[in-house]
């Protein structure tokens, strides 16, 4: 039998009486706590699955955006090849489009921590990509400079509009990157359109 509590200034402390009601209530509380812990584990697993799915979707979106920028760079290259006199106008815009592709490649690698299989990882990979691009026929370019500039402006505008639509459902940093690149594309379209007048 447990020892009796020491008497306090007002006398001995009463021992709690164990009743069925008290035992059932404490048992229910323990069962409820274990259920809540189980729900928390399920919630954590669901959060991890959701985060992994978002990262995979972001990587896929980044890769697609990088391909779109690479295609746009090829369009700039074809226009420059057909109209070398447009070099001063097109080179700075082409350089920005190339940086956009590099940013999307980096975002694709950062989304899952692994390199993007579509992204060239070295100078030799970039050279191989350039060789593949030069081996395939590039985009058709109009023989008239103004028509070629308008076609390039249309391509920039179409891609900027697409990116603006997509960014609404895109998470975090990738949404900010898409917004920034879409704004740059809209500015490029304006500059090209003005040059075509």
DOPA-541224 format. One record per residue (C-alpha): residue in one letter; x, y, z. Coordinates in pm, whole numbers, plus 50000, padded with zeros to 5 digits. Each point is the difference from the previous one (the first is absolute). Layout:
AXYZ...
//
This chain:
X500005000050000X501405034549907X501045022450283X497615027150105X500885035349898X501635021650260X497575022550176X499965035649875X499265031650197X496294992649970X500234963050061X500594969149786X499375002449623X497204977649881X500874972449754X498085000549670X497414973349981X500374977049704X496654993849838X498914983249681X499055033649859X503515014150060X501644969149847X497755001149692X500615037349952X503794996250022X499914969949765X497955020049748X502445029050022X502954977049931X498214983749705X499145034449856X503605011750036X501284969449815X497485005849719X501115036149967X503604988949978X499044975549725X498215027649807X503035022250036X502234973049849X497544995749711X499915037749954X503815001749992X500154972349739X497375017649791X501955032750029X503174982749885X498194984149704X498475033649907X503385017750024X501634973249783X497205002849741X500375038049995X503784997249956X499544975449713X497435022749835X502285030250046X502924981149846X497854989649703X498805035949955X503595013250025X501184975449737X497175009949767X500745036950051X503704993749931X499084981949676X497725028949900X502855024650058X502394977849802X497494999249711X499715037950016X503815002949996X500034978349686X497455023649845X502275029750080X502984981449851X498104992249680X498885036349969X503555012450057X501324975549740X497435012049746X500385037050086X503485008450133X499135037049987X497704994850302X502914990050222X499995031950211X496284996050072X499824962450050X503254990650182X499095015850337X496524984549993X501404966149902X502515002150287X497155005850245X498024970549862X503104978350046X500275011550364X496314991650046X500674964449881X502934997250240X497825012550287X497304974449922X502644972549977X501305010350344X496455001050140X499354965149863X503124986950170X499125017750325X496424986650014X501154964650077X503695004650063X500934979049697X501265012349666X497465005149726X500554973349734X499095025549733X502595024950121X503524997849859X502304995350299X503305009449839X501545018549711X500034967549802X496304995350076X499295035349880X502064993849687X498094967849935X496735018950046X501165026949757X501014973549748X496604983550029X498315033749952X502095008049691X499354965449853X496235004350017X498355025749776X499375032150190X496845020649998X498995015449669X500895036849975X498385025049766X502275015949742X498685034550092X501635014350316X496845016650131X497974968249953X502754980050173X499975024550293X496204998250027X500174961950000X502595001050280X497865025250193X496984976949962X502004970250129X501205020250303X496475012550074X498454965649966X502564984750237X499685028850249X496204995750003X500364962450052X502375005250292X497685025750156X497114975049986X502084971650145X501475019450291X496605003250172X500184963450112X503774999150054X501514999850350X502475024650151X503285008349838X499144984249667X496905022149976X502155030750061X502484988649734X497184993849751X498505034250073X503345017149951X500754981749676X496465005749870X500425037450064X503364999749820X498404981449709X497225025949976X502655027449996X501904981449728X496814997449796X499495037650034X503605008149895X499814976449702X496625013849896X501325035650017X503054990149794X497734984749735X498215033349937
//
